[in-house]
Amino acid sequence: MKEVERVRWRCRRGLLELDIVLARFVERHYAGLDAAQQAAFRALLDMPDNPLWDMIAGKQEAATNEEQALLEKIRVT
């Protein structure tokens, strides 16, 4: 299985909002990310749904600058 297919599968979440936002981001931007950004995105996918949604919604701060930059891209997707 290709990496992007694995990432798409991992974007399937319990919260419909996350499914939509993350899948849209992967389709539009994932291939254009560098290796560090892709790794940071995969690390975000390791998070539980509610804290991840809070970060995307801007209710919780990201742990790293790399994550923050990704969250900003995800928000405008």
Secondary structure, DSSP 4 states (H G I P E B T S, - for coil): --HHHHHHHHT--SSHHHHHHHHHHHHHHGGGS-HHHHHHHHHHHTS-HHHHHHHHTTSS--SSHHHHHHHHHHHH-
